[in-house]
């Protein structure tokens, strides 16, 4: 039996006429493709810029503006320069790989709620792939080349993968708000429970004195009826 709205051939312009289940599958398939595309492009652009930095910034830096320079640096620690001891490399590898796998697993489910989810997760996964590849391929660690800050004060050094990761985190705030709004709407559409009181017929409990009195009255009435019946039979015989 064919489902309602079934069509043998679905042209691209008729995608809005798909059944509900088919349209949901189509959205999820497109979300995976968008997620993979954003992740691949993010990682590719990041690795290309890192290779350019290794080639052009090896001996000198480039001043871009006040407080902004392009200078080569290597980061063999975790995010924000946090050192986790001799297992830092292994911890970074495991956590980065887990983040990429988790992003791919939840992409289809989040895309059904928020269409920005594939781009958000793709930016985060692409940034993770770019930094992971740089960590594996570069002996000194992850390549950073964008420096912000004054010469005398602290400076923040990062790469394009970090920028993509921050952008993905910023987009995740909007996705979280959309999910929260969707949960509230689903709760509002739930049918409220109906509490209908059902009266119960409860026979009153008679006290012992009333019970014995009713029994005596019944016995007297029975005796009278028996006596009247015998009297009528006696008169009938005579």
N, C-alpha and C positions, 0 to 999 in steps of 0.2 A: 504494500500500500504506500503510495507516494504522499509525502507530507504536504500540507497546504502551501501553495505558492511555489511548488516545485517547477523548475524549468530545466530542460535538457542542456541548453547552452545559455550561459550567462554572459552577455557582452559587458565590457567595462562600464558603459554608461548606465547599465541597468543594475548596478550593484546595490542600489537602494531598495530593489524589489526582492532581494534575497530573503529567505526565511530568517527568523531571529537567530536560530542556532548556527546557520551557515554564515550569517554576517558576523557573529561573534568569533567564529573560527577564522574568518578573513581578517578581522581586526588583529587577532593574535598573531597570525602569520606575518602580516605587515609590520607588526611591532617588533618581531624578532629580526626581520630584515633591516629595519631602521636602526635597531640597537647594534647589530653587527656592523652596519655601514658607518655609523658614528664612531664606534670603538676603533675600527680599522683606520679610518682617516685621522682620528685623534692620535693614535699611536704612531702612524706614519709621519705626520707633520712633526710630532715631537722628536722622533728619532732623526729626521732630516736636519732639524735645527740644531740638535746636539752634535751631529757630525760636522756641521758647518762651524759650530763653536770650537770643536776640537781642532779644526784646520786653521781657522782664521784668528782665534784668540789665544793661541798657544803661547805667544811671547808678549803680548800687550793687550790692554783693554781698550774699549771704545766708549767715549763719553757721549751719551744720547741727550741728556738734559741735566738740569741741576738736580743732583741727588740720584740720578739714574745712569748706570753704566753697564756695559756688556763686558764681563770679565769671566774667565774660565775658573771653575772650582769643581772639586770632586767631593761628594758626600757619601761616606761609607757607613753612616749611622742611619737611624730610622727617621721618621718624619720630624721636622723641626729640629734636626740635629741631635735627637735623643739617642744616647749610646746605651745599648742593652747588654754589653759584655761580649764575650767571645762568640756567643750564639746570635749576634745581631743579624748577620747575613741570613742564617737559616730561618730566624723568626720573620724577617722581612719577606723572604721567599714564600713561606707558608701563608702568612696573612694576606699578601698580595694575590696569590693564586686563589685563596678562599674567597676574597672579595670579588674577583672576576667571575668565579663559578656561581656565587650567590646572586650577583647581578643578573646573570643569564637565566637563572631559575625563576626569579620573581618578576622578570620583565613582562611576560605575557599576562600575568595576573594584574599587575599594576596598570598595564596599558588599557585594560577593560574599564578602569575607573578614571584614569587621567592620561590623555594622549601625549603629555609631555614626558611621561615616564621613560620611554625608550631613549630619548635624547639625554635625559638626566643620567640614566644608568650607563648609556654608551660613553658619555664623557668621563664618568668615573672609571669604567672598565678600561677605556682607552688610555687614560692617564696611568692606571695601574700597570697595564701591559708595557707602556713606554718606559716607565721607571724600572720595571722588572727586567726588561731587555737591556737597558743601560747598565743595570747593576750586574748582570751576567756577562755582558760583552766587554765592559770597560774595567780594566784592572784596578783603577783607583776608586771605583764606586760610581754612583749616579752622577751624571754630568749636570751641573748647574751653571748658568751663565748670565742671568738677569739679576743685577744687584741694585737695591734701592736703599738709600740712607746717606747720611753725611760721612765724610772721611773720618772725622773725629769721633762720631757716635757709632752705635750699633748699626749693622747693615743686614738686610734680609736678602738672601741669595736663593733663587729658585729657577725653575724652567717652565716651559709651556705645558708640560704634563701637570705640574702643580696648579697652574692657572685653570686648566680644564677640570681638575678635581674640585677646586673651589667653586667653579661655575656649576658643576653638577650638584654639589652640596647646597648651593643657593636655590637651584631649581627643586631640590627635594623638599624644601620648606613648602613650596606651593603644592607639591604632590601630597604632602602630609595634610595640609589644610583641605584639599579636595577629598581625601579619604575620610577625614573627620566629618565633613559635611555630608558625604554619602551615607555614613553610618547613622547620623542623626535623621536623615530623610527616611531611611529604612525603618528605624524605630518609630517614626511618626506614622508610617503607613501600616503598621501592625494593627490587627483588629483587637480592640480592647476586650478584656474578659467580662462576661456578664455574670453577675451574682444575683440569682433569683431566689428569694426565700421560699421554701416549701413548708407550708404549715403541717404539723403533725397532729393527728387526732389522738389525744391521750385521755383515757378513761379516768375519771376521778376515783381516787382510792377512798373507800368508805371506812369509817372508823369501826372498831369492834362493836361498840354499842349499837350503832345503826345497823350493822350486819345482823346481829342477833335479833334485833327488833323486827327486821324485815322477815327473817326466818320464822319467828313466832306468828306474825300476821299471815304468812303463807300457810302455816300449819292449821291455824284457826279457820281460814277460808276453805281449806281442803276438807276439814272435819265437817263443816257446815254443809258443804256440797254433798258429802257422803251421807250425812243424816237426812238431808232433804230427798236424796234419791231413794233411800230405804223407805222413808215414809210414804213416798209416792207409790212404790211397789206394793207396800202393805195395803194401802187404800184400794189399789187396783185388784187385789185378790179378794177383798171383802165385797 
